[in-house]
């Protein structure tokens, strides 16, 4: 009689499902269900009129047709203009600062201090930042006072920054730039520091200058993070709301030229027009997805072509 006990095999695979279950539960309740509900109501007429609700009544694609008649393309253009105006200087200055702070040959002192200072604006709430900019650039604000004292503008004739299209959009772009360039700089610095130093040393031995090293080595190797930065910034830009909302008191002045798509969505939510708000939300979701896919595959195709070209050169060299 065999008295040996057979060892039971312990399976730990099920514990993985136990640990990820809370995430999927929270995701289903707070993200998946609202998303499905938003898509559902976008096909219905459902709004409040006085103290009673109208609907829900199925109207098909009528809500989507209506949002394009209600200047949604104009608001999309406003959003893209203000995002691009803030993103271009953000990525350029972040790349320059990242290259400077990671270049050991420059021997910059106080790098940690500058990192903290650069990142500080990212910690300030957008509402506080918007109120600060509003106070600085108002008709009786410090900026106009300085310009008058310097004789650049006449006394009693302040520049009305928030009354012009260029002034309002420029201030929104300035705030977005100041709030996010520090975060972008820190991420790009981390990406550059992850490059093998031997590559830079080999380039220096070959006689490459700073410009050649930056464009031939640094930029190609940090391209994945640049794609990530572009996609996340684009999604955040399309969802721009708090800065122009506070700066223009929700009016998108002047003449709705600073009204963004989320501000337009918020107006429908405030008026309890759930059908139109759902249609705008779905359109914005699809727009973000399309832009992200275009950016992702555009950069990946360029990367694949460059890698293929390098392999061809290596094969030719081996044949010789």
FILOLO-638014 format. One line per field, with one value per residue: residue number from 1; residue in one letter; x, y, z of N, C-alpha, C, O in turn. Coordinates in steps of 0.2 Angstrom, whole numbers. Example, Ala and Ser with C-alpha at 12.3 -4.5 7.8 and 13.67 -1.06 7.14 Angstrom:
// FILOLO-638014
i: (1  2)
aa: (A  S)
n_xx: (66  64)
n_yy: (-28  -11)
n_zz: (39  35)
ca_xx: (62  68)
ca_yy: (-22  -5)
ca_zz: (39  36)
c_xx: (66  64)
c_yy: (-16  0)
c_zz: (39  39)
o_xx: (71  67)
o_yy: (-17  6)
o_zz: (42  40)
//
This chain:
// FILOLO-638014
i: (1  2  3  4  5  6  7  8  9  10  11  12  13  14  15  16  17  18  19  20  21  22  23  24  25  26  27  28  29  30  31  32  33  34  35  36  37  38  39  40  41  42  43  44  45  46  47  48  49  50  51  52  53  54  55  56  57  58  59  60  61  62  63  64  65  66  67  68  69  70  71  72  73  74  75  76  77  78  79  80  81  82  83  84  85  86  87  88  89  90  91  92  93  94  95  96  97  98  99  100  101  102  103  104  105  106  107  108  109  110  111  112  113  114  115  116  117  118  119  120  121  122  123  124  125  126  127  128  129  130  131  132  133  134  135  136  137  138  139  140  141  142  143  144  145  146  147  148  149  150  151  152  153  154  155  156  157  158  159  160  161  162  163  164  165  166  167  168  169  170  171  172  173  174  175  176  177  178  179  180  181  182  183  184  185  186  187  188  189  190  191  192  193  194  195  196  197  198  199  200  201  202  203  204  205  206  207  208  209  210  211  212  213  214  215  216  217  218  219  220  221  222  223  224  225  226  227  228  229  230  231  232  233  234  235  236  237  238  239  240  241  242  243  244  245  246  247  248  249  250  251  252  253  254  255  256  257  258  259  260  261  262  263  264  265  266  267  268  269  270  271  272  273  274  275  276  277  278  279  280  281  282  283  284  285  286  287  288  289  290  291  292  293  294  295  296  297  298  299  300  301  302  303  304  305  306  307  308  309  310  311  312  313  314  315  316  317  318  319  320)
aa: (X  X  X  X  X  X  X  X  X  X  X  X  X  X  X  X  X  X  X  X  X  X  X  X  X  X  X  X  X  X  X  X  X  X  X  X  X  X  X  X  X  X  X  X  X  X  X  X  X  X  X  X  X  X  X  X  X  X  X  X  X  X  X  X  X  X  X  X  X  X  X  X  X  X  X  X  X  X  X  X  X  X  X  X  X  X  X  X  X  X  X  X  X  X  X  X  X  X  X  X  X  X  X  X  X  X  X  X  X  X  X  X  X  X  X  X  X  X  X  X  X  X  X  X  X  X  X  X  X  X  X  X  X  X  X  X  X  X  X  X  X  X  X  X  X  X  X  X  X  X  X  X  X  X  X  X  X  X  X  X  X  X  X  X  X  X  X  X  X  X  X  X  X  X  X  X  X  X  X  X  X  X  X  X  X  X  X  X  X  X  X  X  X  X  X  X  X  X  X  X  X  X  X  X  X  X  X  X  X  X  X  X  X  X  X  X  X  X  X  X  X  X  X  X  X  X  X  X  X  X  X  X  X  X  X  X  X  X  X  X  X  X  X  X  X  X  X  X  X  X  X  X  X  X  X  X  X  X  X  X  X  X  X  X  X  X  X  X  X  X  X  X  X  X  X  X  X  X  X  X  X  X  X  X  X  X  X  X  X  X  X  X  X  X  X  X  X  X  X  X  X  X  X  X  X  X  X  X  X  X  X  X  X  X  X  X  X  X  X  X)
n_xx: (4  3  9  13  9  2  8  -1  -4  -1  -10  -7  -12  -26  -25  -21  -32  -40  -34  -34  -48  -54  -50  -57  -70  -72  -69  -79  -90  -88  -83  -85  -99  -105  -100  -107  -120  -119  -117  -129  -139  -136  -143  -155  -169  -169  -171  -173  -187  -192  -199  -201  -196  -192  -194  -185  -184  -182  -172  -163  -149  -151  -147  -133  -133  -138  -128  -118  -123  -124  -112  -102  -90  -83  -80  -72  -61  -57  -52  -42  -33  -29  -23  -13  -5  0  6  17  28  29  34  46  54  55  62  74  78  79  89  100  101  104  116  132  144  141  141  131  127  117  106  96  88  84  76  65  60  56  46  36  25  16  10  1  -16  -27  -38  -33  -22  -28  -35  -25  -18  -28  -29  -17  -17  -28  -38  -34  -23  -6  2  -2  0  14  18  12  20  32  31  26  13  -1  -6  -20  -25  -27  -21  -33  -33  -41  -51  -49  -47  -35  -28  -35  -34  -20  -17  -23  -16  -4  -5  -8  4  13  9  11  24  34  32  33  46  53  50  56  69  71  70  81  91  90  97  110  126  137  135  134  148  154  150  156  169  170  169  157  146  137  124  123  123  112  101  104  105  100  86  80  81  73  60  49  44  41  31  21  20  15  3  -4  -4  -12  -24  -27  -28  -39  -49  -49  -54  -55  -46  -50  -63  -63  -56  -63  -75  -84  -90  -83  -78  -69  -85  -87  -75  -65  -72  -72  -74  -77  -82  -94  -100  -102  -111  -123  -125  -127  -139  -147  -148  -147  -146  -140  -128  -123  -121  -111  -101  -98  -94  -82  -75  -73  -66  -54  -49  -47  -37  -27  -24  -19  -8  0  2  8  21  26  27  37  48  49  53  65  72  72  80  92  95  97  108  117  117  122  135  140  140  150)
n_yy: (-6  10  24  36  53  62  76  91  102  119  132  148  157  161  171  182  187  190  201  210  212  223  234  232  232  245  252  248  253  267  272  264  261  275  279  270  274  288  287  280  290  300  297  301  312  322  332  346  356  369  364  351  336  332  319  303  302  294  299  297  301  315  323  324  330  342  348  351  361  371  379  370  366  378  380  369  373  384  378  370  380  387  377  372  384  385  373  371  381  375  362  365  373  364  354  360  364  351  346  354  353  339  338  334  341  354  358  363  372  369  361  354  363  371  362  360  373  375  365  370  378  368  363  372  376  377  386  395  400  405  416  424  427  434  445  451  455  463  478  488  482  476  474  483  495  495  496  509  517  515  522  516  514  526  536  532  525  510  493  482  467  456  459  457  446  440  443  437  423  422  423  412  402  405  402  388  384  388  381  367  365  362  349  342  345  338  325  323  325  314  304  307  305  292  287  278  283  279  281  295  298  291  298  310  307  304  317  324  338  348  351  341  329  331  331  319  309  311  315  305  294  297  297  289  294  307  305  300  312  321  315  314  327  332  326  332  345  345  343  355  366  373  384  394  395  401  412  420  420  410  414  414  425  437  437  423  417  411  400  384  366  358  368  372  359  359  370  364  353  361  367  355  348  333  325  332  335  322  319  328  324  311  313  321  311  301  310  312  299  296  306  302  289  293  300  291  280  287  291  279  273  280  277  263  264  270  261  250  255  256  243  238  245  239  226  228  233  221  212  218)
n_zz: (0  -4  5  2  1  -12  -19  -19  -33  -33  -39  -45  -54  -53  -44  -51  -58  -47  -42  -53  -54  -46  -54  -66  -62  -57  -69  -77  -71  -69  -81  -93  -93  -92  -105  -114  -111  -115  -129  -132  -129  -138  -149  -147  -144  -130  -118  -106  -103  -96  -81  -84  -93  -109  -120  -117  -135  -150  -163  -172  -182  -181  -171  -173  -185  -182  -173  -182  -189  -180  -178  -174  -182  -182  -168  -166  -175  -167  -156  -161  -166  -154  -147  -155  -156  -143  -141  -150  -147  -134  -136  -143  -135  -124  -129  -132  -119  -113  -120  -116  -102  -101  -107  -104  -107  -106  -93  -83  -69  -54  -58  -53  -46  -56  -63  -53  -53  -67  -67  -58  -62  -67  -56  -52  -50  -64  -64  -54  -61  -73  -67  -62  -74  -80  -71  -73  -86  -88  -91  -82  -77  -71  -82  -93  -85  -84  -98  -100  -92  -98  -109  -120  -124  -124  -110  -101  -112  -112  -118  -124  -121  -119  -127  -140  -154  -157  -145  -135  -139  -139  -126  -120  -126  -121  -107  -108  -113  -103  -92  -95  -101  -93  -88  -100  -102  -92  -95  -107  -104  -96  -106  -115  -106  -105  -116  -122  -117  -124  -137  -139  -136  -146  -157  -155  -156  -169  -174  -174  -172  -160  -166  -175  -168  -160  -170  -177  -168  -155  -157  -166  -157  -146  -152  -149  -137  -140  -149  -140  -132  -141  -144  -131  -128  -139  -136  -124  -128  -137  -128  -121  -109  -95  -95  -105  -102  -89  -91  -101  -95  -98  -110  -121  -128  -139  -148  -148  -152  -145  -140  -136  -140  -129  -121  -128  -127  -113  -112  -117  -108  -97  -100  -99  -111  -115  -126  -137  -131  -129  -143  -146  -138  -142  -155  -152  -146  -157  -165  -158  -158  -171  -175  -166  -171  -184  -181  -174  -183  -193  -188  -184  -197  -203  -194  -197  -210  -209  -202  -211  -221  -215  -213  -226  -230  -221  -226  -239  -236  -230  -241  -249)
ca_xx: (0  7  7  15  4  3  8  -6  -1  -5  -11  -7  -15  -32  -24  -20  -39  -43  -31  -36  -55  -57  -50  -62  -76  -72  -69  -86  -95  -87  -81  -89  -107  -106  -98  -112  -125  -118  -118  -136  -143  -134  -148  -162  -171  -169  -169  -178  -191  -195  -199  -202  -191  -195  -191  -181  -188  -177  -172  -157  -143  -153  -143  -127  -134  -139  -122  -114  -127  -123  -105  -97  -83  -80  -77  -66  -56  -54  -49  -35  -29  -26  -19  -6  -1  3  10  23  33  30  39  52  58  56  68  80  80  81  96  105  102  107  123  137  149  140  142  127  126  110  101  90  84  80  70  60  57  52  40  32  19  12  7  -4  -22  -29  -42  -29  -18  -32  -37  -18  -17  -34  -28  -11  -18  -34  -37  -30  -18  1  5  -4  3  21  18  11  26  38  29  25  6  -3  -9  -28  -27  -24  -22  -38  -30  -47  -57  -47  -47  -28  -26  -38  -31  -13  -17  -25  -10  2  -6  -7  12  17  7  13  31  38  31  36  54  55  49  61  75  72  71  87  96  90  101  117  131  142  133  137  155  157  149  161  175  169  169  150  145  131  118  123  122  105  96  105  105  95  79  77  80  67  54  43  41  39  24  17  19  10  -4  -7  -6  -18  -30  -29  -30  -46  -53  -47  -60  -55  -43  -54  -70  -63  -53  -69  -82  -89  -94  -79  -77  -75  -89  -86  -69  -61  -76  -69  -79  -80  -87  -100  -103  -104  -118  -129  -126  -130  -146  -150  -150  -143  -146  -135  -122  -121  -118  -105  -96  -96  -90  -76  -72  -71  -61  -48  -47  -44  -31  -22  -22  -15  -1  3  4  13  27  28  29  44  53  50  57  72  76  73  85  98  97  99  115  121  118  127  142  142  142  156)
ca_yy: (0  16  28  43  58  65  84  95  108  125  137  155  160  164  177  188  189  193  208  215  213  229  239  232  234  253  254  247  258  274  274  260  262  281  279  267  279  294  285  279  296  304  296  303  319  321  339  349  362  372  359  344  333  330  313  302  301  292  304  294  305  322  327  325  335  348  351  354  367  375  381  366  367  385  379  365  377  388  373  368  385  388  371  372  390  383  366  372  383  370  356  367  375  358  350  364  363  344  345  358  350  333  339  335  345  361  358  368  371  370  358  352  369  373  357  362  380  373  361  373  380  363  362  377  375  381  391  400  402  410  422  427  430  439  451  454  458  467  485  492  478  478  474  490  500  495  499  516  520  515  526  512  516  532  536  532  521  503  488  478  461  451  462  456  439  438  444  431  417  422  422  405  398  406  399  381  383  389  375  361  364  359  342  340  345  333  318  323  324  307  300  308  302  284  285  275  288  277  283  302  297  288  303  315  304  305  324  327  344  348  350  334  324  332  329  313  304  312  316  298  289  299  298  286  298  313  303  300  319  324  312  316  335  333  324  337  351  345  344  362  369  377  390  399  396  406  419  423  420  406  417  413  432  441  434  416  415  407  395  377  361  356  374  371  353  361  374  359  350  366  367  349  345  327  322  336  334  316  319  332  319  305  316  322  304  299  314  311  293  297  310  298  284  296  302  285  276  291  291  272  271  284  273  257  265  272  255  246  258  255  236  238  248  234  221  230  233  214  209  221)
ca_zz: (0  -5  10  0  -1  -18  -18  -23  -36  -31  -45  -43  -59  -52  -40  -55  -59  -41  -41  -58  -54  -44  -59  -71  -59  -57  -76  -80  -67  -70  -88  -99  -93  -95  -112  -118  -110  -119  -136  -133  -129  -143  -155  -144  -142  -123  -115  -101  -105  -89  -75  -87  -98  -116  -122  -123  -141  -155  -168  -176  -183  -181  -166  -176  -191  -179  -170  -187  -191  -174  -178  -171  -185  -179  -161  -167  -177  -162  -151  -164  -166  -148  -145  -159  -154  -137  -142  -154  -142  -129  -138  -145  -129  -120  -132  -131  -112  -111  -123  -112  -96  -101  -110  -99  -109  -104  -85  -80  -61  -51  -63  -49  -44  -62  -64  -49  -56  -73  -66  -53  -65  -68  -50  -50  -53  -70  -62  -51  -66  -77  -63  -62  -81  -81  -67  -76  -93  -88  -93  -77  -74  -71  -89  -96  -81  -86  -104  -100  -89  -102  -115  -126  -125  -121  -103  -102  -118  -111  -123  -121  -123  -119  -132  -147  -155  -156  -138  -131  -141  -137  -118  -119  -128  -116  -101  -109  -114  -96  -87  -97  -104  -87  -88  -106  -102  -87  -98  -113  -101  -94  -112  -117  -101  -106  -122  -121  -117  -129  -144  -140  -136  -153  -162  -154  -159  -177  -176  -175  -168  -156  -170  -179  -162  -158  -175  -180  -163  -150  -159  -168  -152  -142  -156  -146  -132  -144  -151  -134  -130  -146  -143  -125  -129  -143  -133  -119  -132  -139  -122  -118  -106  -89  -96  -109  -98  -84  -94  -104  -91  -101  -116  -127  -131  -142  -154  -148  -156  -140  -138  -138  -141  -123  -119  -132  -124  -107  -113  -118  -102  -92  -102  -99  -117  -115  -133  -141  -127  -131  -149  -146  -134  -147  -161  -150  -145  -163  -168  -154  -160  -178  -174  -163  -175  -189  -178  -172  -189  -197  -185  -185  -204  -204  -191  -200  -216  -208  -200  -217  -225  -211  -214  -233  -230  -218  -231  -244  -233  -229  -248  -251)
c_xx: (4  5  10  9  6  2  3  -2  -5  -4  -11  -11  -21  -31  -23  -27  -42  -40  -33  -44  -57  -56  -55  -69  -77  -73  -76  -91  -95  -85  -85  -96  -108  -105  -104  -118  -125  -120  -126  -140  -142  -139  -155  -163  -173  -167  -175  -181  -195  -194  -200  -197  -195  -191  -190  -185  -182  -178  -166  -151  -145  -149  -136  -127  -134  -133  -117  -117  -126  -116  -100  -90  -80  -77  -71  -60  -53  -50  -42  -31  -25  -22  -12  -2  2  8  17  29  34  35  46  57  59  62  74  83  82  88  101  106  105  114  128  143  148  141  138  126  119  105  95  85  80  75  64  56  53  46  34  25  14  8  2  -10  -24  -33  -38  -25  -22  -34  -31  -17  -22  -32  -22  -12  -25  -32  -33  -25  -11  4  4  -1  11  22  17  17  32  37  27  18  4  -6  -17  -30  -24  -25  -28  -37  -36  -52  -55  -46  -40  -26  -28  -35  -24  -13  -18  -19  -4  1  -5  1  15  15  10  20  35  38  34  43  56  55  54  68  76  73  78  92  96  94  108  122  136  141  135  144  158  155  154  168  175  169  162  150  139  125  117  121  114  100  98  105  100  88  76  76  75  61  48  40  39  32  19  15  14  3  -8  -9  -11  -24  -32  -31  -37  -51  -52  -54  -59  -52  -47  -61  -69  -60  -59  -75  -87  -92  -90  -78  -70  -78  -87  -80  -64  -66  -73  -75  -81  -84  -93  -104  -106  -111  -124  -130  -129  -138  -150  -152  -145  -142  -140  -128  -119  -118  -112  -99  -94  -92  -83  -72  -69  -65  -54  -45  -44  -38  -25  -19  -17  -8  3  6  9  20  30  31  36  49  54  54  64  76  77  79  92  100  99  106  120  123  123  134  144  144  149  162)
c_yy: (6  22  36  47  61  73  87  101  114  130  144  160  164  171  183  191  192  200  213  216  220  235  239  233  242  255  254  251  265  277  270  261  269  282  276  271  285  292  283  285  301  303  298  310  319  328  341  355  364  367  352  342  331  324  308  299  299  296  302  299  313  326  329  330  342  352  354  360  373  378  377  366  373  383  374  368  381  384  372  374  387  383  371  378  389  377  367  375  379  365  359  369  369  354  354  363  356  343  349  355  343  332  339  339  353  363  364  366  372  367  356  358  371  368  359  368  379  369  364  375  375  361  367  376  379  387  397  404  407  416  427  431  436  446  455  458  462  474  489  487  480  478  481  495  501  498  506  520  520  519  523  513  522  531  536  528  514  498  483  471  456  454  460  448  436  438  438  425  416  420  415  401  399  402  391  380  383  383  369  360  361  352  339  340  340  326  318  322  317  303  301  305  294  282  283  281  286  280  291  302  295  294  309  313  305  312  327  333  343  347  344  329  325  329  322  307  305  311  309  294  291  300  295  291  305  311  303  307  322  321  314  324  336  332  330  344  351  345  350  365  375  384  395  400  401  412  423  423  415  408  416  420  432  437  426  413  411  402  388  372  359  362  373  365  355  366  369  355  355  367  361  346  339  324  325  335  327  315  322  327  314  308  318  316  301  303  313  304  293  301  306  292  287  297  296  281  280  291  284  270  274  280  267  258  266  265  250  248  256  247  235  240  243  228  222  230  226  211  212  218)
c_zz: (0  0  8  -2  -8  -17  -22  -26  -35  -37  -43  -48  -58  -48  -45  -57  -53  -41  -47  -58  -52  -50  -64  -69  -59  -64  -79  -77  -69  -77  -93  -99  -95  -102  -116  -117  -115  -127  -137  -133  -134  -149  -152  -143  -134  -120  -110  -104  -99  -84  -78  -92  -104  -118  -116  -129  -147  -161  -173  -176  -183  -176  -169  -182  -188  -176  -176  -190  -186  -173  -174  -175  -183  -173  -162  -170  -172  -157  -154  -164  -160  -145  -149  -157  -147  -137  -145  -150  -136  -130  -140  -139  -124  -123  -131  -123  -110  -114  -119  -106  -96  -105  -105  -101  -107  -97  -82  -73  -59  -55  -59  -47  -50  -64  -60  -51  -62  -72  -62  -56  -66  -62  -48  -54  -59  -68  -59  -56  -71  -73  -63  -69  -82  -77  -70  -82  -94  -90  -88  -73  -74  -78  -93  -92  -83  -93  -105  -97  -93  -108  -121  -129  -121  -114  -105  -108  -117  -117  -120  -124  -124  -124  -139  -148  -154  -149  -134  -132  -139  -130  -116  -121  -124  -110  -102  -110  -107  -91  -89  -100  -99  -87  -94  -105  -98  -91  -104  -110  -99  -100  -115  -112  -102  -112  -119  -122  -123  -136  -145  -140  -143  -158  -161  -157  -166  -179  -177  -170  -164  -160  -173  -174  -161  -163  -178  -175  -158  -152  -162  -162  -147  -145  -152  -141  -135  -147  -145  -132  -134  -145  -137  -125  -133  -140  -128  -122  -134  -134  -118  -115  -101  -91  -99  -105  -93  -86  -97  -101  -94  -108  -122  -131  -134  -148  -154  -152  -151  -137  -140  -138  -134  -119  -122  -129  -117  -107  -114  -112  -96  -93  -102  -106  -118  -122  -137  -137  -129  -138  -150  -143  -139  -152  -158  -148  -151  -166  -165  -157  -167  -178  -171  -167  -181  -187  -177  -178  -193  -194  -185  -192  -205  -200  -194  -207  -215  -205  -206  -221  -221  -213  -221  -233  -227  -223  -236  -242  -232  -236  -250  -248)
o_xx: (9  -1  8  5  12  -2  2  2  -11  1  -16  -11  -22  -35  -25  -28  -46  -44  -33  -46  -62  -60  -58  -73  -82  -76  -79  -96  -99  -85  -88  -99  -113  -109  -106  -122  -130  -123  -129  -144  -146  -140  -160  -158  -178  -161  -180  -177  -200  -188  -200  -194  -200  -185  -192  -189  -178  -183  -165  -149  -141  -147  -133  -123  -132  -132  -114  -114  -127  -114  -95  -85  -73  -71  -67  -55  -47  -45  -37  -25  -19  -17  -7  4  7  13  22  34  40  40  50  62  65  66  79  89  87  92  107  112  107  117  129  147  152  142  140  125  115  99  89  79  75  69  58  50  47  41  29  20  8  3  -2  -10  -22  -32  -39  -24  -19  -34  -31  -16  -21  -33  -22  -10  -27  -27  -29  -23  -9  8  9  2  13  26  20  19  36  41  27  16  8  -10  -19  -36  -20  -30  -27  -39  -37  -57  -59  -45  -38  -22  -25  -33  -22  -8  -15  -17  -1  6  -2  3  19  19  11  23  40  43  37  47  61  60  57  72  82  77  81  97  100  95  110  123  140  145  138  147  162  160  156  171  181  168  162  153  135  120  112  117  111  95  93  103  96  84  71  72  72  56  43  34  34  27  13  10  10  -2  -13  -14  -15  -29  -38  -35  -40  -57  -54  -59  -61  -54  -48  -63  -73  -63  -58  -80  -93  -96  -92  -77  -65  -75  -87  -80  -59  -64  -72  -81  -87  -89  -99  -110  -111  -115  -129  -136  -134  -142  -156  -157  -140  -136  -136  -123  -113  -113  -107  -94  -88  -87  -78  -66  -63  -61  -49  -39  -38  -33  -20  -13  -12  -3  9  12  13  24  36  36  40  55  60  59  68  82  82  83  97  106  104  110  125  128  127  138  150  149  152  168)
o_yy: (7  24  40  45  64  75  86  105  114  131  146  166  170  175  189  197  197  205  219  221  223  239  244  236  244  260  258  254  268  282  273  263  270  286  279  272  287  296  285  286  305  307  296  314  316  329  338  359  361  365  347  347  328  324  308  295  304  297  306  300  317  332  334  334  346  358  358  364  378  378  379  366  373  386  374  367  382  386  372  373  388  384  371  378  392  377  365  372  378  364  355  367  369  352  350  362  356  340  346  354  341  327  345  342  357  368  368  361  376  370  357  357  373  370  358  368  381  371  362  374  376  358  366  373  385  392  403  410  413  421  433  437  441  451  461  463  463  476  493  489  485  483  484  500  506  502  510  525  525  520  526  514  524  526  540  528  512  499  480  469  452  450  462  445  431  434  435  421  411  417  412  396  394  400  388  374  379  381  364  354  358  348  334  335  336  322  312  319  314  298  296  302  291  276  286  283  290  281  293  306  298  295  312  317  306  313  332  333  338  343  341  324  320  326  319  301  300  308  307  290  286  302  298  291  308  315  305  308  325  325  316  326  341  335  332  347  356  347  351  365  380  389  401  405  405  418  429  425  416  405  417  420  429  433  424  407  409  399  388  374  357  361  374  365  353  365  371  354  353  368  360  342  339  321  322  334  327  312  320  327  312  305  317  316  299  301  313  304  290  298  306  291  284  296  296  279  278  290  283  267  271  279  265  254  264  264  247  245  255  246  231  237  241  226  218  228  225  207  208  219)
o_zz: (4  -1  12  -6  -8  -14  -28  -23  -35  -40  -39  -48  -60  -48  -43  -57  -54  -39  -45  -62  -55  -50  -66  -72  -61  -65  -82  -81  -71  -78  -98  -104  -99  -106  -121  -122  -117  -130  -142  -138  -136  -154  -156  -142  -132  -119  -110  -106  -97  -82  -74  -95  -103  -119  -111  -129  -148  -164  -178  -171  -185  -178  -168  -183  -191  -177  -175  -193  -187  -167  -172  -172  -183  -172  -158  -168  -171  -155  -151  -163  -159  -142  -145  -157  -146  -133  -143  -150  -134  -127  -139  -139  -121  -119  -130  -122  -106  -111  -118  -104  -90  -105  -102  -96  -106  -95  -79  -71  -63  -56  -61  -47  -50  -67  -62  -52  -63  -75  -61  -53  -66  -62  -44  -60  -59  -71  -60  -56  -73  -76  -63  -69  -85  -80  -70  -83  -99  -90  -90  -68  -77  -79  -95  -95  -84  -94  -109  -99  -93  -113  -126  -134  -116  -113  -108  -109  -121  -121  -115  -129  -129  -125  -143  -143  -151  -147  -130  -128  -137  -127  -112  -117  -122  -107  -98  -107  -105  -87  -84  -101  -101  -87  -93  -108  -99  -90  -105  -113  -100  -100  -117  -115  -100  -113  -115  -127  -125  -140  -150  -143  -145  -162  -166  -159  -170  -185  -180  -164  -165  -158  -173  -175  -160  -162  -180  -176  -157  -149  -160  -162  -143  -143  -152  -140  -132  -146  -146  -130  -132  -145  -137  -123  -132  -141  -127  -120  -134  -135  -112  -119  -101  -88  -97  -106  -92  -84  -97  -103  -94  -111  -127  -137  -131  -152  -160  -154  -154  -132  -146  -136  -134  -116  -119  -128  -115  -102  -111  -110  -93  -89  -104  -106  -121  -123  -140  -141  -129  -139  -153  -145  -139  -154  -162  -150  -152  -169  -168  -158  -168  -181  -174  -168  -183  -190  -178  -178  -197  -198  -186  -192  -209  -203  -195  -208  -218  -207  -206  -223  -225  -214  -222  -237  -229  -223  -238  -246  -233  -236  -254  -249)
//
